[in-house]
Amino acid sequence: MPNCLMHGRIRTVLKPFAWLLLAIVPVACVSDPSAETRSGNAANLATPPAGAAETADAAGNDEKYYDVDCSQVDESGGRLCITDRGTYVGWRTFHATCHACHGQNAVGSSFAPSLLKDIPKERFVDVVTNGYTGQIGVMPAWGENPNVKDFIDELYAYQQARADGVLLPGRPKRKD
């Protein structure tokens, strides 16, 4: 529930109607300082950290599940990421299914965590397939959904590219 609804008399009056209000109250009223640390700010999301690819290798993660090049420039002068087919399909699958809870570009939301962290592939596959009950909420099991289960490797490639800071937010372009 947004913090702006949880103070003083407002909480007592609105508590029975809280979930209804969440559907109509703008999320912008949330004044949770930890939300900024969970999702980062726009400047940090727009630019991958310097040496992001080297960071993943230094951590002992030699196997890359993605091929991403964000050195391209589009017509308007903005940076453009070009990805392999698998990472692009992972982006499409994420934005068709997962972004409603995990937020645009996997930065998290008030009821699902950010995916911008290193997650072992076995753990990722287990949680996506079997679901998970955590402190924040419940992730449904997607193991029977062909729109998700058939693209778990691609989803993982997208998640890892975002977590490593190699893939910028937004729609990537697929390599031909």
C-alpha positions in Angstrom: 0.0 0.0 0.0 1.4 3.4 -0.8 3.0 5.1 2.2 1.0 8.3 1.6 -2.2 6.3 2.5 -0.7 4.9 5.7 -0.4 8.0 7.9 -2.7 9.2 10.7 -6.4 9.4 10.3 -6.2 8.5 6.6 -5.1 5.0 7.5 -8.0 4.4 9.8 -10.6 5.7 7.3 -9.1 4.2 4.2 -7.8 0.8 5.4 -11.0 -1.1 4.5 -10.8 0.5 1.0 -7.1 0.3 0.5 -7.0 -2.3 -2.3 -9.7 -0.4 -4.2 -7.8 2.8 -3.8 -4.6 1.2 -5.0 -6.3 0.7 -8.4 -7.0 4.5 -8.7 -4.4 6.3 -6.6 -1.3 7.2 -8.6 1.7 5.2 -7.5 3.7 8.5 -7.6 2.5 9.3 -4.1 4.8 6.5 -2.7 7.5 8.2 -0.7 9.5 5.1 0.2 13.2 6.0 0.2 14.1 2.4 -0.2 12.2 2.2 -3.4 14.9 4.3 -5.1 17.6 1.8 -4.0 15.5 -1.1 -5.2 14.9 0.2 -8.7 17.7 2.6 -9.1 17.2 6.0 -10.8 16.7 6.8 -14.4 20.3 7.9 -14.9 21.7 4.7 -13.5 19.4 2.6 -15.6 20.2 4.4 -18.9 23.9 3.8 -18.7 25.5 0.5 -18.0 28.3 0.6 -15.4 31.8 1.0 -16.8 33.3 -2.4 -17.3 30.0 -4.3 -16.8 31.1 -7.2 -18.9 34.4 -7.5 -17.1 32.6 -7.5 -13.7 30.7 -10.6 -14.7 33.9 -12.3 -15.7 35.7 -11.3 -12.6 33.0 -12.9 -10.5 33.9 -16.2 -12.1 30.8 -16.3 -14.4 32.6 -17.3 -17.6 29.5 -18.6 -19.3 27.5 -15.8 -21.1 24.0 -16.6 -22.0 23.7 -13.5 -24.2 25.4 -11.5 -26.9 24.7 -7.7 -26.5 26.2 -4.7 -28.2 25.1 -1.3 -26.9 27.7 0.8 -28.7 25.3 1.6 -31.6 23.6 4.9 -32.0 20.1 5.4 -33.4 18.8 8.1 -35.7 18.1 10.5 -32.8 21.6 10.1 -31.3 20.5 7.8 -28.5 22.3 4.6 -27.6 20.9 1.4 -29.2 21.4 -2.2 -28.0 21.6 -5.0 -30.5 21.1 -8.5 -29.1 21.3 -12.0 -30.3 18.0 -13.8 -31.1 17.7 -15.5 -27.7 18.1 -12.4 -25.6 15.6 -10.5 -27.9 13.1 -13.3 -27.5 13.7 -13.2 -23.7 12.9 -9.4 -23.8 9.7 -10.1 -25.7 8.7 -12.9 -23.3 9.5 -10.8 -20.3 7.4 -7.9 -21.5 4.5 -10.2 -22.5 4.3 -11.9 -19.2 6.7 -10.8 -16.4 6.8 -7.0 -16.6 3.4 -6.6 -15.1 4.8 -7.6 -11.7 8.6 -7.2 -12.0 8.3 -3.8 -13.6 9.3 -2.3 -16.9 12.9 -3.4 -17.7 13.0 -5.8 -14.7 13.6 -3.1 -12.1 11.0 -4.4 -9.6 7.8 -3.0 -8.1 6.1 -2.8 -4.8 5.0 -6.4 -5.0 7.7 -8.2 -7.0 11.5 -7.8 -6.6 14.0 -6.4 -9.0 15.7 -8.9 -11.2 18.8 -6.8 -11.7 20.9 -9.1 -9.6 22.9 -12.3 -10.3 20.6 -15.3 -10.0 22.0 -18.8 -10.6 20.3 -20.4 -13.6 19.1 -23.4 -11.6 17.4 -21.1 -9.1 15.9 -19.0 -11.9 14.5 -22.0 -13.7 13.1 -23.5 -10.4 11.3 -20.3 -9.4 9.9 -19.7 -12.9 8.7 -23.3 -13.2 7.5 -23.9 -9.7 6.7 -20.4 -8.4 7.8 -18.9 -5.1 6.2 -17.5 -2.0 8.4 -14.6 -0.6 8.2 -11.7 1.9 6.6 -9.5 -0.7 4.2 -11.7 -2.5 3.6 -14.9 -4.4 5.0 -15.7 -7.8 2.9 -18.1 -9.8 4.3 -21.2 -11.3 4.8 -20.8 -15.0 5.9 -24.4 -15.7 2.7 -25.3 -17.5 2.4 -22.2 -19.6 3.9 -22.7 -23.1 4.4 -19.0 -23.5 6.8 -19.0 -20.7 8.2 -22.6 -20.2 9.3 -22.9 -23.8 11.4 -19.7 -23.4 13.0 -20.1 -20.0 16.6 -20.0 -21.5 15.8 -16.9 -23.4 14.2 -15.2 -20.3 17.4 -16.1 -18.4 19.6 -14.6 -21.1 17.6 -11.3 -20.9 17.6 -11.3 -17.1 21.4 -11.9 -17.0 22.1 -9.2 -19.6 20.1 -6.7 -17.6 21.6 -7.9 -14.2 25.1 -7.6 -15.6 24.4 -4.0 -16.7 25.2 -4.8 -20.3 21.7 -4.4 -21.7 20.2 -0.9 -21.4 16.5 -0.5 -20.5 14.1 -0.4 -23.4 13.5 -2.4 -26.5 16.6 -3.9 -28.0 17.1 -4.5 -31.7 17.7 -8.1 -32.8 20.7 -9.0 -34.8 19.9 -10.3 -38.2 
